[in-house]
Amino acid sequence: MEHPKLRDSKRLLTREPYPLNEIPQEIIKKIGRKFVYMLCVGYKDLTGDDWGNVFAEAIGGEHLQSPVGIADVVYEKMAWSMKTVKKDNPQNTNLSIRLISGRCSPDYSYNISDPHKDIEATGRAVLNIWNERVNIAQDYYNPLRTSILVRSEDLLTFSLFEEENHRFVASNYRWEENKNGNLEGFSIESGEKCFTWQPHGSQFTIHTQFPANVVKFKIKQPPKLDVEETLRQINFSDDWVEIL
């Protein structure tokens, strides 16, 4: 549904390439096509930057490749945070997905030098840092989504879904310290584990579930390109290598 026209509206508006989690088949085909090529040329795994490049190319967007912020791929005034997770069975939709979502340092941001002294205060600080990152991204991009690609070990089987990136209401969660000294945030209403924060490294992880309309796809194992044949196809000669 289109956004209503309002006299007092100042929101950023953009033409979405498709509605949330309604990824067109032609985009999935482009993604799968690029994955087949990557296997042909010898890729053995897929990084977050690889996934950003593939997705940006498939939608006609731009991969910013910035080490800061949560906007990785942009299309007009819309942005995605790109995440990829490896699972033994990526199409088992009963699994919980853990998304590493950046570093949140309560010490740097709030001068909380001992995160274990008051874990509820630390948890609130962690969520406030995340919320501020969302605020900054939404100053430039709207809608703002996270694209989650779950991949198999052999890069042949995948699940793909999206979530709206949003702020979290800190009062909706309680925090506990686990046996490893990490802090875990739980929904007060449902009791579900929603976050993990690691004091060592300040890594913030969001736990999420597969939606009902997750896209599942697979590709065939292609033959790897023969090195000598490929060099012949591009008319390679020894003078391409210059010794300085």
FIKOLZA-1660 file (N, C-alpha, C; in steps of 0.1 Angstrom, whole numbers, plus 5000, padded with zeros to 4 digits):
% residues 244
   i   px   py   pz ch aa at
   1 5008 4988 5000  A  M  N
   1 5000 5000 5000  A  M CA
   1 5009 5012 5000  A  M  C
   2 5005 5022 4992  A  E  N
   2 5013 5035 4991  A  E CA
   2 5011 5043 5004  A  E  C
   3 5022 5051 5007  A  H  N
   3 5021 5060 5018  A  H CA
   3 5010 5071 5015  A  H  C
   4 5001 5074 5025  A  P  N
   4 4992 5085 5022  A  P CA
   4 4998 5099 5021  A  P  C
   5 4992 5107 5013  A  K  N
   5 4997 5121 5012  A  K CA
   5 4992 5129 5024  A  K  C
   6 5001 5135 5032  A  L  N
   6 4997 5144 5043  A  L CA
   6 5004 5157 5042  A  L  C
   7 4997 5168 5047  A  R  N
   7 5002 5181 5046  A  R CA
   7 5015 5183 5054  A  R  C
   8 5015 5176 5066  A  D  N
   8 5026 5178 5075  A  D CA
   8 5037 5167 5074  A  D  C
   9 5036 5159 5064  A  S  N
   9 5045 5148 5062  A  S CA
   9 5059 5152 5057  A  S  C
  10 5070 5149 5064  A  K  N
  10 5083 5152 5060  A  K CA
  10 5091 5140 5057  A  K  C
  11 5085 5128 5057  A  R  N
  11 5092 5115 5056  A  R CA
  11 5099 5114 5042  A  R  C
  12 5110 5107 5042  A  L  N
  12 5116 5104 5029  A  L CA
  12 5108 5094 5022  A  L  C
  13 5105 5096 5009  A  L  N
  13 5098 5087 5001  A  L CA
  13 5106 5082 4990  A  L  C
  14 5105 5069 4987  A  T  N
  14 5113 5064 4976  A  T CA
  14 5105 5053 4969  A  T  C
  15 5109 5050 4957  A  R  N
  15 5102 5039 4950  A  R CA
  15 5109 5026 4953  A  R  C
  16 5101 5018 4961  A  E  N
  16 5107 5005 4965  A  E CA
  16 5107 4995 4953  A  E  C
  17 5118 4988 4951  A  P  N
  17 5119 4978 4940  A  P CA
  17 5109 4967 4942  A  P  C
  18 5105 4964 4954  A  Y  N
  18 5094 4954 4957  A  Y CA
  18 5090 4956 4972  A  Y  C
  19 5078 4951 4976  A  P  N
  19 5074 4952 4990  A  P CA
  19 5082 4943 4999  A  P  C
  20 5082 4946 5012  A  L  N
  20 5090 4938 5021  A  L CA
  20 5087 4923 5020  A  L  C
  21 5098 4915 5018  A  N  N
  21 5097 4901 5017  A  N CA
  21 5089 4895 5005  A  N  C
  22 5087 4904 4995  A  E  N
  22 5080 4899 4983  A  E CA
  22 5091 4900 4972  A  E  C
  23 5102 4893 4974  A  I  N
  23 5113 4894 4964  A  I CA
  23 5109 4888 4951  A  I  C
  24 5110 4895 4940  A  P  N
  24 5105 4889 4927  A  P CA
  24 5114 4878 4923  A  P  C
  25 5109 4869 4915  A  Q  N
  25 5116 4857 4910  A  Q CA
  25 5128 4861 4902  A  Q  C
  26 5126 4872 4894  A  E  N
  26 5137 4876 4885  A  E CA
  26 5150 4881 4893  A  E  C
  27 5147 4886 4905  A  I  N
  27 5159 4890 4914  A  I CA
  27 5165 4878 4920  A  I  C
  28 5157 4868 4924  A  I  N
  28 5163 4855 4929  A  I CA
  28 5171 4848 4918  A  I  C
  29 5166 4849 4906  A  K  N
  29 5173 4842 4894  A  K CA
  29 5187 4849 4892  A  K  C
  30 5187 4863 4893  A  K  N
  30 5200 4870 4892  A  K CA
  30 5209 4866 4903  A  K  C
  31 5204 4865 4915  A  I  N
  31 5213 4862 4927  A  I CA
  31 5218 4848 4925  A  I  C
  32 5210 4838 4921  A  G  N
  32 5214 4824 4919  A  G CA
  32 5224 4823 4908  A  G  C
  33 5222 4831 4897  A  R  N
  33 5231 4831 4886  A  R CA
  33 5245 4836 4890  A  R  C
  34 5246 4846 4898  A  K  N
  34 5259 4851 4903  A  K CA
  34 5266 4841 4912  A  K  C
  35 5258 4834 4921  A  F  N
  35 5263 4824 4929  A  F CA
  35 5269 4812 4921  A  F  C
  36 5263 4808 4910  A  V  N
  36 5268 4798 4902  A  V CA
  36 5282 4802 4896  A  V  C
  37 5282 4815 4891  A  Y  N
  37 5295 4820 4886  A  Y CA
  37 5306 4820 4897  A  Y  C
  38 5302 4824 4909  A  M  N
  38 5312 4824 4920  A  M CA
  38 5318 4810 4923  A  M  C
  39 5309 4800 4922  A  L  N
  39 5314 4787 4924  A  L CA
  39 5323 4782 4913  A  L  C
  40 5320 4786 4901  A  C  N
  40 5328 4783 4889  A  C CA
  40 5342 4788 4890  A  C  C
  41 5344 4800 4896  A  V  N
  41 5357 4806 4896  A  V CA
  41 5364 4803 4909  A  V  C
  42 5358 4794 4917  A  G  N
  42 5366 4789 4929  A  G CA
  42 5362 4794 4942  A  G  C
  43 5351 4802 4944  A  Y  N
  43 5347 4806 4957  A  Y CA
  43 5343 4794 4966  A  Y  C
  44 5348 4794 4978  A  K  N
  44 5345 4783 4987  A  K CA
  44 5336 4788 4999  A  K  C
  45 5334 4801 5000  A  D  N
  45 5325 4807 5010  A  D CA
  45 5320 4820 5005  A  D  C
  46 5311 4826 5013  A  L  N
  46 5305 4839 5009  A  L CA
  46 5306 4848 5021  A  L  C
  47 5312 4860 5019  A  T  N
  47 5313 4870 5030  A  T CA
  47 5301 4880 5029  A  T  C
  48 5300 4888 5040  A  G  N
  48 5290 4898 5040  A  G CA
  48 5292 4908 5028  A  G  C
  49 5304 4912 5025  A  D  N
  49 5307 4920 5014  A  D CA
  49 5303 4914 5001  A  D  C
  50 5306 4901 4999  A  D  N
  50 5302 4894 4987  A  D CA
  50 5287 4894 4985  A  D  C
  51 5280 4892 4996  A  W  N
  51 5265 4892 4996  A  W CA
  51 5260 4906 4992  A  W  C
  52 5266 4916 4998  A  G  N
  52 5263 4930 4994  A  G CA
  52 5265 4933 4979  A  G  C
  53 5276 4928 4974  A  N  N
  53 5279 4930 4959  A  N CA
  53 5268 4923 4951  A  N  C
  54 5265 4911 4954  A  V  N
  54 5256 4903 4946  A  V CA
  54 5242 4909 4947  A  V  C
  55 5237 4913 4958  A  F  N
  55 5224 4919 4960  A  F CA
  55 5223 4932 4953  A  F  C
  56 5233 4941 4955  A  A  N
  56 5233 4954 4948  A  A CA
  56 5232 4952 4933  A  A  C
  57 5239 4943 4928  A  E  N
  57 5239 4941 4913  A  E CA
  57 5225 4936 4909  A  E  C
  58 5219 4927 4917  A  A  N
  58 5206 4921 4913  A  A CA
  58 5195 4931 4913  A  A  C
  59 5195 4941 4922  A  I  N
  59 5184 4951 4922  A  I CA
  59 5188 4964 4915  A  I  C
  60 5200 4965 4910  A  G  N
  60 5204 4978 4904  A  G CA
  60 5207 4989 4914  A  G  C
  61 5212 4985 4926  A  G  N
  61 5216 4994 4936  A  G CA
  61 5231 4996 4937  A  G  C
  62 5235 5002 4948  A  E  N
  62 5249 5005 4951  A  E CA
  62 5253 4999 4964  A  E  C
  63 5264 4992 4964  A  H  N
  63 5270 4987 4977  A  H CA
  63 5280 4997 4982  A  H  C
  64 5277 5003 4993  A  L  N
  64 5285 5013 4999  A  L CA
  64 5299 5008 5004  A  L  C
  65 5299 4996 5009  A  Q  N
  65 5311 4989 5015  A  Q CA
  65 5317 4998 5026  A  Q  C
  66 5308 5004 5034  A  S  N
  66 5313 5013 5045  A  S CA
  66 5315 5004 5058  A  S  C
  67 5326 5006 5065  A  P  N
  67 5327 4998 5078  A  P CA
  67 5319 5003 5089  A  P  C
  68 5312 5015 5088  A  V  N
  68 5304 5020 5098  A  V CA
  68 5290 5022 5093  A  V  C
  69 5281 5023 5103  A  G  N
  69 5266 5025 5100  A  G CA
  69 5260 5011 5096  A  G  C
  70 5247 5012 5094  A  I  N
  70 5239 5000 5091  A  I CA
  70 5234 5000 5077  A  I  C
  71 5236 5010 5069  A  A  N
  71 5232 5010 5055  A  A CA
  71 5243 5005 5046  A  A  C
  72 5241 4993 5041  A  D  N
  72 5252 4987 5033  A  D CA
  72 5249 4988 5018  A  D  C
  73 5236 4985 5014  A  V  N
  73 5232 4986 5000  A  V CA
  73 5221 4996 4999  A  V  C
  74 5222 5005 4989  A  V  N
  74 5212 5016 4988  A  V CA
  74 5206 5015 4974  A  V  C
  75 5194 5019 4973  A  Y  N
  75 5186 5020 4961  A  Y CA
  75 5178 5033 4962  A  Y  C
  76 5181 5043 4954  A  E  N
  76 5175 5056 4956  A  E CA
  76 5176 5060 4971  A  E  C
  77 5165 5062 4978  A  K  N
  77 5165 5066 4992  A  K CA
  77 5162 5055 5001  A  K  C
  78 5164 5043 4996  A  M  N
  78 5161 5031 5004  A  M CA
  78 5174 5024 5007  A  M  C
  79 5175 5016 5018  A  A  N
  79 5188 5010 5022  A  A CA
  79 5185 4996 5028  A  A  C
  80 5195 4987 5027  A  W  N
  80 5195 4974 5034  A  W CA
  80 5208 4973 5042  A  W  C
  81 5207 4967 5053  A  S  N
  81 5218 4961 5060  A  S CA
  81 5219 4947 5056  A  S  C
  82 5231 4943 5051  A  M  N
  82 5233 4929 5045  A  M CA
  82 5239 4920 5055  A  M  C
  83 5232 4908 5058  A  K  N
  83 5237 4898 5067  A  K CA
  83 5236 4884 5060  A  K  C
  84 5246 4876 5063  A  T  N
  84 5246 4863 5058  A  T CA
  84 5251 4853 5069  A  T  C
  85 5244 4842 5071  A  V  N
  85 5246 4833 5082  A  V CA
  85 5247 4819 5076  A  V  C
  86 5257 4811 5081  A  K  N
  86 5259 4797 5076  A  K CA
  86 5252 4787 5085  A  K  C
  87 5244 4778 5080  A  K  N
  87 5237 4768 5087  A  K CA
  87 5238 4755 5080  A  K  C
  88 5238 4744 5088  A  D  N
  88 5239 4730 5082  A  D CA
  88 5227 4728 5073  A  D  C
  89 5215 4732 5077  A  N  N
  89 5203 4731 5069  A  N CA
  89 5196 4745 5069  A  N  C
  90 5200 4753 5059  A  P  N
  90 5195 4767 5059  A  P CA
  90 5180 4768 5056  A  P  C
  91 5173 4757 5052  A  Q  N
  91 5159 4757 5049  A  Q CA
  91 5150 4752 5060  A  Q  C
  92 5157 4749 5072  A  N  N
  92 5149 4745 5084  A  N CA
  92 5144 4758 5090  A  N  C
  93 5132 4761 5088  A  T  N
  93 5127 4774 5092  A  T CA
  93 5123 4775 5107  A  T  C
  94 5126 4764 5114  A  N  N
  94 5123 4764 5129  A  N CA
  94 5136 4769 5136  A  N  C
  95 5146 4772 5129  A  L  N
  95 5159 4776 5135  A  L CA
  95 5157 4791 5139  A  L  C
  96 5165 4795 5150  A  S  N
  96 5166 4809 5153  A  S CA
  96 5179 4814 5146  A  S  C
  97 5179 4826 5141  A  I  N
  97 5190 4832 5134  A  I CA
  97 5197 4842 5143  A  I  C
  98 5210 4842 5144  A  R  N
  98 5217 4852 5152  A  R CA
  98 5224 4861 5142  A  R  C
  99 5221 4874 5143  A  L  N
  99 5227 4884 5134  A  L CA
  99 5236 4893 5142  A  L  C
 100 5249 4892 5138  A  I  N
 100 5259 4901 5144  A  I CA
 100 5256 4915 5139  A  I  C
 101 5253 4924 5147  A  S  N
 101 5248 4937 5143  A  S CA
 101 5257 4949 5147  A  S  C
 102 5270 4947 5148  A  G  N
 102 5279 4958 5151  A  G CA
 102 5284 4958 5166  A  G  C
 103 5292 4967 5168  A  R  N
 103 5298 4969 5182  A  R CA
 103 5291 4980 5189  A  R  C
 104 5286 4978 5201  A  C  N
 104 5280 4988 5210  A  C CA
 104 5288 4989 5222  A  C  C
 105 5295 5000 5225  A  S  N
 105 5303 5001 5236  A  S CA
 105 5297 5011 5246  A  S  C
 106 5291 5006 5257  A  P  N
 106 5285 5015 5267  A  P CA
 106 5296 5023 5274  A  P  C
 107 5308 5018 5275  A  D  N
 107 5319 5025 5281  A  D CA
 107 5322 5038 5273  A  D  C
 108 5323 5036 5259  A  Y  N
 108 5326 5048 5251  A  Y CA
 108 5314 5058 5250  A  Y  C
 109 5302 5052 5249  A  S  N
 109 5290 5060 5247  A  S CA
 109 5284 5066 5260  A  S  C
 110 5285 5059 5271  A  Y  N
 110 5278 5063 5283  A  Y CA
 110 5288 5063 5295  A  Y  C
 111 5301 5060 5293  A  N  N
 111 5310 5060 5304  A  N CA
 111 5307 5049 5315  A  N  C
 112 5301 5038 5310  A  I  N
 112 5298 5026 5318  A  I CA
 112 5311 5017 5318  A  I  C
 113 5320 5019 5328  A  S  N
 113 5333 5012 5328  A  S CA
 113 5331 4998 5333  A  S  C
 114 5321 4995 5341  A  D  N
 114 5319 4981 5346  A  D CA
 114 5305 4977 5341  A  D  C
 115 5304 4970 5330  A  P  N
 115 5291 4966 5324  A  P CA
 115 5284 4956 5333  A  P  C
 116 5290 4949 5343  A  H  N
 116 5284 4939 5351  A  H CA
 116 5278 4945 5364  A  H  C
 117 5281 4958 5367  A  K  N
 117 5277 4964 5379  A  K CA
 117 5262 4965 5379  A  K  C
 118 5256 4970 5368  A  D  N
 118 5241 4972 5367  A  D CA
 118 5238 4967 5353  A  D  C
 119 5235 4954 5352  A  I  N
 119 5233 4949 5338  A  I CA
 119 5221 4954 5331  A  I  C
 120 5210 4958 5339  A  E  N
 120 5199 4964 5333  A  E CA
 120 5203 4978 5326  A  E  C
 121 5211 4986 5333  A  A  N
 121 5215 4998 5328  A  A CA
 121 5224 4996 5315  A  A  C
 122 5233 4986 5316  A  T  N
 122 5241 4983 5304  A  T CA
 122 5233 4978 5293  A  T  C
 123 5222 4970 5295  A  G  N
 123 5214 4966 5284  A  G CA
 123 5206 4977 5278  A  G  C
 124 5201 4986 5286  A  R  N
 124 5195 4998 5280  A  R CA
 124 5204 5006 5272  A  R  C
 125 5217 5008 5277  A  A  N
 125 5227 5015 5269  A  A CA
 125 5229 5009 5256  A  A  C
 126 5231 4995 5256  A  V  N
 126 5233 4988 5243  A  V CA
 126 5222 4991 5233  A  V  C
 127 5209 4990 5238  A  L  N
 127 5198 4992 5228  A  L CA
 127 5197 5006 5224  A  L  C
 128 5201 5016 5233  A  N  N
 128 5200 5030 5229  A  N CA
 128 5211 5033 5218  A  N  C
 129 5222 5026 5219  A  I  N
 129 5233 5028 5209  A  I CA
 129 5228 5023 5195  A  I  C
 130 5222 5011 5195  A  W  N
 130 5216 5006 5183  A  W CA
 130 5205 5015 5178  A  W  C
 131 5196 5020 5187  A  N  N
 131 5185 5029 5182  A  N CA
 131 5191 5042 5176  A  N  C
 132 5202 5047 5181  A  E  N
 132 5208 5059 5175  A  E CA
 132 5213 5056 5161  A  E  C
 133 5219 5044 5159  A  R  N
 133 5224 5040 5146  A  R CA
 133 5212 5040 5136  A  R  C
 134 5201 5035 5140  A  V  N
 134 5189 5034 5132  A  V CA
 134 5184 5049 5129  A  V  C
 135 5184 5057 5139  A  N  N
 135 5181 5071 5137  A  N CA
 135 5189 5078 5126  A  N  C
 136 5202 5076 5127  A  I  N
 136 5212 5082 5118  A  I CA
 136 5209 5077 5104  A  I  C
 137 5207 5064 5102  A  A  N
 137 5205 5058 5089  A  A CA
 137 5191 5063 5083  A  A  C
 138 5181 5065 5092  A  Q  N
 138 5168 5069 5087  A  Q CA
 138 5168 5084 5084  A  Q  C
 139 5178 5091 5088  A  D  N
 139 5179 5105 5083  A  D CA
 139 5182 5106 5068  A  D  C
 140 5187 5095 5063  A  Y  N
 140 5191 5095 5048  A  Y CA
 140 5183 5085 5040  A  Y  C
 141 5178 5074 5047  A  Y  N
 141 5172 5063 5040  A  Y CA
 141 5159 5059 5046  A  Y  C
 142 5149 5057 5038  A  N  N
 142 5136 5051 5043  A  N CA
 142 5128 5046 5031  A  N  C
 143 5125 5033 5031  A  P  N
 143 5126 5023 5042  A  P CA
 143 5140 5019 5044  A  P  C
 144 5142 5013 5056  A  L  N
 144 5155 5007 5060  A  L CA
 144 5152 4993 5064  A  L  C
 145 5158 4983 5057  A  R  N
 145 5156 4969 5059  A  R CA
 145 5169 4962 5062  A  R  C
 146 5168 4950 5068  A  T  N
 146 5179 4940 5069  A  T CA
 146 5176 4929 5060  A  T  C
 147 5186 4925 5051  A  S  N
 147 5184 4914 5042  A  S CA
 147 5193 4902 5048  A  S  C
 148 5186 4891 5050  A  I  N
 148 5193 4880 5057  A  I CA
 148 5193 4868 5047  A  I  C
 149 5205 4864 5043  A  L  N
 149 5208 4852 5035  A  L CA
 149 5213 4841 5044  A  L  C
 150 5206 4830 5045  A  V  N
 150 5211 4818 5052  A  V CA
 150 5216 4808 5042  A  V  C
 151 5229 4805 5043  A  R  N
 151 5236 4797 5033  A  R CA
 151 5240 4783 5039  A  R  C
 152 5241 4773 5030  A  S  N
 152 5247 4760 5034  A  S CA
 152 5262 4760 5033  A  S  C
 153 5268 4750 5038  A  E  N
 153 5283 4749 5038  A  E CA
 153 5288 4748 5024  A  E  C
 154 5280 4742 5015  A  D  N
 154 5285 4740 5001  A  D CA
 154 5280 4751 4992  A  D  C
 155 5273 4761 4997  A  L  N
 155 5268 4772 4989  A  L CA
 155 5259 4768 4978  A  L  C
 156 5251 4757 4981  A  L  N
 156 5241 4753 4971  A  L CA
 156 5227 4755 4975  A  L  C
 157 5224 4757 4988  A  T  N
 157 5211 4758 4993  A  T CA
 157 5210 4770 5002  A  T  C
 158 5198 4778 5000  A  F  N
 158 5197 4791 5006  A  F CA
 158 5183 4793 5011  A  F  C
 159 5182 4802 5021  A  S  N
 159 5169 4808 5024  A  S CA
 159 5172 4823 5025  A  S  C
 160 5162 4831 5021  A  L  N
 160 5164 4846 5021  A  L CA
 160 5152 4853 5026  A  L  C
 161 5153 4862 5035  A  F  N
 161 5142 4870 5040  A  F CA
 161 5147 4884 5044  A  F  C
 162 5137 4892 5047  A  E  N
 162 5140 4906 5051  A  E CA
 162 5132 4910 5063  A  E  C
 163 5138 4920 5070  A  E  N
 163 5131 4926 5082  A  E CA
 163 5132 4941 5081  A  E  C
 164 5122 4948 5086  A  E  N
 164 5123 4962 5087  A  E CA
 164 5133 4965 5099  A  E  C
 165 5142 4974 5096  A  N  N
 165 5151 4978 5107  A  N CA
 165 5144 4989 5116  A  N  C
 166 5143 4986 5128  A  H  N
 166 5136 4995 5137  A  H CA
 166 5143 4997 5150  A  H  C
 167 5138 5007 5158  A  R  N
 167 5143 5009 5171  A  R CA
 167 5136 5000 5181  A  R  C
 168 5143 4997 5192  A  F  N
 168 5138 4988 5202  A  F CA
 168 5134 4996 5215  A  F  C
 169 5123 4993 5221  A  V  N
 169 5119 5000 5233  A  V CA
 169 5126 4993 5245  A  V  C
 170 5135 5000 5251  A  A  N
 170 5144 4993 5261  A  A CA
 170 5136 4988 5273  A  A  C
 171 5125 4994 5276  A  S  N
 171 5117 4990 5288  A  S CA
 171 5109 4977 5285  A  S  C
 172 5109 4972 5273  A  N  N
 172 5103 4960 5269  A  N CA
 172 5111 4947 5271  A  N  C
 173 5124 4949 5276  A  Y  N
 173 5133 4938 5277  A  Y CA
 173 5140 4938 5291  A  Y  C
 174 5143 4926 5296  A  R  N
 174 5151 4924 5308  A  R CA
 174 5164 4917 5304  A  R  C
 175 5174 4919 5313  A  W  N
 175 5187 4914 5310  A  W CA
 175 5192 4904 5320  A  W  C
 176 5199 4894 5316  A  E  N
 176 5206 4884 5325  A  E CA
 176 5220 4882 5320  A  E  C
 177 5229 4878 5329  A  E  N
 177 5243 4875 5326  A  E CA
 177 5244 4860 5325  A  E  C
 178 5249 4855 5314  A  N  N
 178 5250 4840 5312  A  N CA
 178 5264 4835 5318  A  N  C
 179 5266 4822 5317  A  K  N
 179 5278 4816 5324  A  K CA
 179 5291 4821 5317  A  K  C
 180 5290 4826 5305  A  N  N
 180 5302 4831 5299  A  N CA
 180 5305 4846 5301  A  N  C
 181 5296 4852 5310  A  G  N
 181 5298 4866 5313  A  G CA
 181 5292 4876 5302  A  G  C
 182 5285 4870 5293  A  N  N
 182 5278 4878 5283  A  N CA
 182 5264 4882 5288  A  N  C
 183 5259 4893 5283  A  L  N
 183 5245 4898 5287  A  L CA
 183 5235 4893 5276  A  L  C
 184 5224 4888 5281  A  E  N
 184 5213 4884 5272  A  E CA
 184 5200 4891 5275  A  E  C
 185 5194 4897 5265  A  G  N
 185 5182 4904 5266  A  G CA
 185 5170 4896 5262  A  G  C
 186 5160 4896 5271  A  F  N
 186 5148 4888 5269  A  F CA
 186 5135 4897 5268  A  F  C
 187 5126 4893 5260  A  S  N
 187 5113 4900 5259  A  S CA
 187 5105 4898 5272  A  S  C
 188 5101 4909 5279  A  I  N
 188 5094 4907 5291  A  I CA
 188 5080 4901 5288  A  I  C
 189 5074 4904 5277  A  E  N
 189 5061 4898 5274  A  E CA
 189 5061 4884 5270  A  E  C
 190 5071 4879 5262  A  S  N
 190 5071 4865 5257  A  S CA
 190 5081 4857 5264  A  S  C
 191 5091 4862 5270  A  G  N
 191 5102 4855 5276  A  G CA
 191 5112 4850 5266  A  G  C
 192 5111 4854 5253  A  E  N
 192 5120 4850 5242  A  E CA
 192 5133 4857 5243  A  E  C
 193 5144 4850 5240  A  K  N
 193 5157 4856 5240  A  K CA
 193 5158 4865 5227  A  K  C
 194 5161 4877 5228  A  C  N
 194 5162 4886 5217  A  C CA
 194 5175 4892 5213  A  C  C
 195 5184 4893 5223  A  F  N
 195 5197 4899 5221  A  F CA
 195 5208 4892 5229  A  F  C
 196 5220 4893 5224  A  T  N
 196 5232 4890 5232  A  T CA
 196 5242 4901 5230  A  T  C
 197 5249 4905 5241  A  W  N
 197 5259 4915 5241  A  W CA
 197 5271 4909 5248  A  W  C
 198 5283 4910 5241  A  Q  N
 198 5295 4904 5247  A  Q CA
 198 5304 4916 5252  A  Q  C
 199 5307 4916 5265  A  P  N
 199 5316 4927 5270  A  P CA
 199 5329 4927 5263  A  P  C
 200 5335 4915 5260  A  H  N
 200 5348 4914 5254  A  H CA
 200 5345 4917 5239  A  H  C
 201 5349 4928 5234  A  G  N
 201 5347 4932 5220  A  G CA
 201 5334 4940 5217  A  G  C
 202 5325 4941 5227  A  S  N
 202 5313 4949 5227  A  S CA
 202 5304 4945 5215  A  S  C
 203 5304 4932 5211  A  Q  N
 203 5296 4927 5200  A  Q CA
 203 5282 4926 5203  A  Q  C
 204 5273 4931 5195  A  F  N
 204 5258 4931 5197  A  F CA
 204 5252 4922 5187  A  F  C
 205 5244 4912 5192  A  T  N
 205 5238 4902 5183  A  T CA
 205 5223 4903 5185  A  T  C
 206 5216 4903 5174  A  I  N
 206 5201 4903 5175  A  I CA
 206 5196 4889 5171  A  I  C
 207 5188 4883 5178  A  H  N
 207 5182 4870 5175  A  H CA
 207 5169 4872 5168  A  H  C
 208 5167 4865 5157  A  T  N
 208 5155 4866 5149  A  T CA
 208 5150 4853 5144  A  T  C
 209 5138 4852 5139  A  Q  N
 209 5131 4840 5135  A  Q CA
 209 5128 4841 5120  A  Q  C
 210 5127 4830 5113  A  F  N
 210 5123 4830 5099  A  F CA
 210 5108 4834 5098  A  F  C
 211 5105 4843 5089  A  P  N
 211 5091 4846 5087  A  P CA
 211 5084 4835 5079  A  P  C
 212 5071 4836 5078  A  A  N
 212 5063 4826 5071  A  A CA
 212 5066 4827 5056  A  A  C
 213 5069 4838 5050  A  N  N
 213 5071 4840 5036  A  N CA
 213 5086 4840 5032  A  N  C
 214 5094 4833 5039  A  V  N
 214 5109 4832 5035  A  V CA
 214 5110 4826 5021  A  V  C
 215 5120 4831 5014  A  V  N
 215 5122 4825 5000  A  V CA
 215 5133 4814 5001  A  V  C
 216 5130 4803 4996  A  K  N
 216 5140 4792 4996  A  K CA
 216 5143 4789 4982  A  K  C
 217 5156 4787 4980  A  F  N
 217 5161 4783 4966  A  F CA
 217 5174 4776 4967  A  F  C
 218 5177 4769 4956  A  K  N
 218 5190 4762 4955  A  K CA
 218 5195 4763 4941  A  K  C
 219 5208 4760 4940  A  I  N
 219 5215 4760 4927  A  I CA
 219 5222 4747 4925  A  I  C
 220 5225 4744 4912  A  K  N
 220 5233 4732 4909  A  K CA
 220 5248 4735 4910  A  K  C
 221 5255 4724 4914  A  Q  N
 221 5269 4725 4915  A  Q CA
 221 5275 4726 4901  A  Q  C
 222 5281 4737 4897  A  P  N
 222 5287 4739 4884  A  P CA
 222 5301 4733 4883  A  P  C
 223 5306 4730 4871  A  P  N
 223 5320 4726 4870  A  P CA
 223 5329 4739 4873  A  P  C
 224 5341 4737 4878  A  K  N
 224 5350 4748 4880  A  K CA
 224 5357 4751 4867  A  K  C
 225 5360 4763 4864  A  L  N
 225 5366 4767 4852  A  L CA
 225 5380 4762 4851  A  L  C
 226 5384 4756 4840  A  D  N
 226 5398 4752 4838  A  D CA
 226 5407 4764 4836  A  D  C
 227 5418 4764 4844  A  V  N
 227 5427 4776 4844  A  V CA
 227 5432 4778 4830  A  V  C
 228 5438 4768 4824  A  E  N
 228 5444 4770 4810  A  E CA
 228 5434 4774 4800  A  E  C
 229 5423 4767 4800  A  E  N
 229 5412 4770 4790  A  E CA
 229 5408 4785 4792  A  E  C
 230 5406 4789 4804  A  T  N
 230 5402 4803 4807  A  T CA
 230 5412 4813 4802  A  T  C
 231 5425 4810 4804  A  L  N
 231 5435 4819 4799  A  L CA
 231 5435 4820 4784  A  L  C
 232 5433 4809 4777  A  R  N
 232 5432 4809 4763  A  R CA
 232 5420 4817 4758  A  R  C
 233 5409 4816 4765  A  Q  N
 233 5397 4823 4761  A  Q CA
 233 5399 4839 4761  A  Q  C
 234 5407 4843 4771  A  I  N
 234 5410 4857 4772  A  I CA
 234 5422 4862 4765  A  I  C
 235 5428 4853 4757  A  N  N
 235 5440 4856 4749  A  N CA
 235 5452 4860 4758  A  N  C
 236 5454 4854 4769  A  F  N
 236 5465 4857 4778  A  F CA
 236 5478 4854 4771  A  F  C
 237 5488 4862 4773  A  S  N
 237 5501 4859 4769  A  S CA
 237 5511 4863 4781  A  S  C
 238 5523 4858 4780  A  D  N
 238 5533 4861 4791  A  D CA
 238 5536 4875 4793  A  D  C
 239 5534 4884 4782  A  D  N
 239 5538 4898 4784  A  D CA
 239 5527 4906 4792  A  D  C
 240 5517 4899 4796  A  W  N
 240 5507 4905 4806  A  W CA
 240 5514 4906 4819  A  W  C
 241 5524 4898 4822  A  V  N
 241 5531 4899 4835  A  V CA
 241 5544 4907 4833  A  V  C
 242 5545 4918 4840  A  E  N
 242 5556 4927 4838  A  E CA
 242 5564 4927 4851  A  E  C
 243 5576 4923 4851  A  I  N
 243 5585 4922 4862  A  I CA
 243 5592 4936 4863  A  I  C
 244 5590 4943 4875  A  L  N
 244 5596 4956 4876  A  L CA
 244 5610 4956 4883  A  L  C
% end
